[in-house]
Amino acid sequence: MRILIVEDDAVLADGLLHSIKAAGYVPDLVTTGEDADAALKEKVHDLVILDLGLPRMDGFQVLERLRKRKSRIPVLILTARGALEDRVTGLNLGADDYLSKPFDLAELEARVRALLRRAYNKNSNELCLGELRFDTRARRVTLGKKPVEVSAREMSVLEILLIRAGGVVSKEQIMDSLCSWNDDVSDNAIEVYVHRLRRKLGNAGIVIRTIRGLGYLMDRSHNE
C-alpha cells in the first residue's frame, strides 16, 4: 500500500516517513502543495497524509482540486491548525479524517489503517482467505495456526492480492503499490515474489493464477 505524505517540516516529514515505512506501507514525500497536486494526478497512491500550511498552494486547495477530479482516495489532514472552523472546512472539502499536531505516531498509524480498511470495505485488521490470515497491524501471516515467513516485499504483494481476492491485479498495480519514487522493481521481480508466495502457501487450498496479458488472481482452489 502506497501513501503520499505532504509535509514541509523536515523533522516531522522524516518521522512520518520512518513511521509509515515501519508500519509496512510504501511512503512518498512531497513538500509543496503544487508537488502534491501533481503527484495525486498520477493516481498511484492509496492514501494521503496532508498538511494544510504548505508553500505554493495550501492543503485546502490541494484537497479541493483532488475532489474536483472525482478522486475518492482517503485523505487524512495533519496540521497545527486546531480551530473548529479549519476542521469543518477540511471535512466539508472532502477530508476523511483530521489529526492535530502534536500527535502520537501510534494514533496516526491506527487512523491510517482505519481509513484503508474503510476504503477497501474491510471490517478488521485481518485479511482472510480460507485458512490464510494476514494481520495488517502486526504484519504477520499465518496458515491455520502456523506462521508463514515472508519478506517485506512478498508481504506487500500478498496484501494487494488479498485485498482484491477474486479479482485480477495487474503487474502495474502491484508495482505501483510496491515501489516509492526512489525504488525500481522489474516485471521479473514481481514474478519472483509471486512464485515464492505460491511455494510458501503450498497446498493450503489457495491459488495465485496468472491471467495472461492481465495479471494475477488470488482465490480459493477449486480442489479444496
N, C-alpha and C positions, 0 to 999 in steps of 0.2 A: 504494500500500500504506500502510495507516494503523497507526501504532504508538502505544500508550499508554505514557507514561513516568510512573512512580510514584516520586517522589523529593522529599524535603522540604528538602534542602540547596539553597539558592537558587543558589549559584555553580555547583555541579555540574549542577543542573537546566538552567540556561541553556546550559552547554556541551553537554549532551546534546541539547537542542532544536536547536541550531545544527548539530551533527554529523549527527543523523538527517535533518534537512531538506536538508543539503548532500549526503547520500547518495542523495537522490531520493525519500525517504519523507515521509509527512504525519504530523507528531507532534502528540499531545495531551499535556498535562501535568496531573497532579493531585498534591497534596502530602500527603494523608492516606489512611490505609487505608480509612476509610469512603467517601471520594470515589472511590477506586479500585474498591471493591466495587460501588458504584452505577454507575460508568461501564462496568464489564465486563458488567453485566446488559443493556446496550444491544446487545451482540453486533455491533459495527461495526468492531472492531479486528482486525488480522491478527497482532499480536504484542504482548507486554507486557514491558517492562523494569521489574523490580520490586525496589525496595529493601526490606530487612527491618525496619530500625529506623524505623518510621513512627508518628506520633501517631494516636490514636483507632482502633486496630486494626493490629497489626503485619503484616508481609508474609506470615508463615506463615499467619495467619488468612485473609488475602485469598486466598492460593493454595488453602487447604483449601476455602473456600467456593466458589471458582471450579470446582474439580474435582468438588465435590459436585453442582454444577449440570450435570455431564457435558460441560462445555466442553473442547474439545481445542485451544484457542488456545495457541500456543507461549509459554512463559514463560522469560525469562532473568533469573535472580536476580542482582542487582547490590548488593553490600553490603560493609561494612567487616569483617564477621564472617568471619574466615578459618578458624575452627576446623573440624576434620573433622566433628565432631558436627553443626554447623549445615549443612554441605554435604550430609551424609547425610539430615538431616531434610528439607531443601528438596527434594532429589531424590525421597525417598520420598513426599512430599506431591504430587508430580506436576510439579516443575520440569523443564524440558528442558535447561537449561544453567546454569552458575554462574560468575560472574566477580567476583573480589575487588578492592576498592579498595585502593590506587590502580591504575588500569588505563590502557592506551593506547587512544585513541579508534579507531585503525585496527583494533585487535583486536576492539573492541566491534562495529564495523561488519561485520567479517568474520563474527563469530558470528551477528549478526542475519541476514545474507544466508544463512548455512548453515541456520539454523532455518527461514527462509521457504522455502528450496529443499526441505527435508525435508517441510514442511507441505503443499507442493503437488506432492510427488513429482517434483521436478526434480533432475537429476543434475549440473548445471553452472550457471555464472552466465549462460549464454546461453539465451534463449527463442527458439525457431526455428519457422518455418512456411514451407515452401517455401524460397525464396531470402531471405526476411526473417530478419534476425538482430537481436536486441536484447540487448546486453551489459548486464546489470543492475548490474555492478560499475562499469564505465566510463561507464555511462549513455550508450551510443552505439547508434544504429540504422543498419543498413546493408541495402541490397538488392543481393545479389550482393557485389561489392566496392565499391559506391558508397555513400557516406554519405547518409543522409536527414536533412535538417534539420527538427527538430520542437521545439515549445515544451515547457516543463516540464509543462504541463497535458496537452498532446497525448501526451506520453510516458507519463504516468500512466494515461491512458485506454488507450493501446496495451498497456501492461503487463498490466492486468487482463483485456483481451480475449485476449491471447496466453496467459496463464496458464490461461484457461478456453476455449481454442480448441476449436471443435467443439461447444460448449455455449452456451446462451443466458445473457447477462448483462443484468440489468435496469438501468434508469436509476438506480434507488435504490441498487443495489450499486456502480455507478460513482461516484455522488455520495458514498456513504459512504467509499469508498477515496480519493476525490479531495480531500475537504474536512475540515479540522480544525473544532473548535467555533467558531473565530473567522472561518471562511470562509463565504461564501454563494454557491452556484452553482445556477443555474436549469436547468430542463429544456432550455430553448432553448440554453444554453451547451453542454450535453452534445451536443446535435445539431450545433452548430457544430464542436466538436472532432472528432466522428466524420466530418463532411463533409470537413474538412481532411485527416484521415488517409486517407480514400478517395482524395482527389485526389493526395496525395503518394505513395501506394502505386501509383497509376496502373494499368498493365497488367502487374502483377507476378505474376499468377496467384493473387491473394489477394482475397477479397471480405469486406466487412463488411455482412452482411444485417440489415435491420430486420425484426424479427419483431413484427408488430402486437400491441399490448397486452402484450407480454412484455419486449422489449428488443432487444439486438443479438447477432449471432452472427458470429464471425470464423472463416473456413475457407478452404481452397484452392478455387479456382474450378473448376467442372466443365468449363470450356472449356480448362483448362490442357493 
